[in-house]
Amino acid sequence: MIKYILTDIEGTTTDISFVHKILFPYAAQKLPNFVRAHATELVVAECILETQQTLLEEKDEDADVEQVIEVLLNWIQEDRKHVALKKLQGMIWREGYETGAFKGHVYPDVVPQLENWRMQGTRIGIYSSGSVEAQKLLFGCSEYGDLTYLFNHYFDTKVGHKKEVESYQNIAITLKLQPNQILFLSDVEAELDAAKEAGIQTVQLVREGTQTSQKHNSVKNFEEIKV
């Protein structure tokens, strides 16, 4: 019996183009001045240091703030899942959401189904490579208003990367559930593979442009998911 539904964001609850065509360009535009303006503040200073440490480890290079900015902009283009970049993006996006520059996109079939599951007593969580802060912002400032009441937990790469089996094992341990009591929803086959290997049940969301997996049950929208 499914007691918990864990869902991805990009390509699952949210159009991937919202992230790549709105959020990423906004962060790239704002990041240089944001880092310069807040470089001495604790969280931003930590992000600069974490970036410098990565450059030292990977390329044996020292970097000043301007070089760090250049590297961070390159990482945005590469969609690198680096903790420092994710923290900075989250802070920059908060400004965008709060000023009304954009609202979080959510597919129209998602909210009614999440509400149905909640009414049935099923708990729901998010697992995304974006930071927990970024997740809460997207759903807290969505086109449908504040949707954070729908979710019991938010998981990011602090529990592990999404294509690693151990990440899903960690989530099951955190939730104090048997893996087969959890259903994971994603559009990405490799993520579903890792979850399935951990014993978690899986369903693939096949949105526009998604390649259908032959290894997992697939649906076109949340309305088709049977729990």
KALIN-V794559 format. One line per field, one symbol per residue. ss: DSSP state (h for helix, s for strand, l for the rest). A space follows every 10 residues. Layout:
# KALIN-V794559
ss=???
This chain:
# KALIN-V794559
ss=lllsssslls lllslhhhhh hhhhhhhhhh hhhhhhhhll lhhhhhhhhh hhhhhhhhhl llllhhhhhh hhhhhhhhll llhhhhhhhh hhhhhhhhll lllslllhhh hhhhhhhhhl llssssslll lhhhhhhhhh lsllsllhhh llssslhhhl llllhhhhhh hhhhhlllhh hsssssllhh hhhhhhhlll ssssslllll llllllsssl lhhhlll
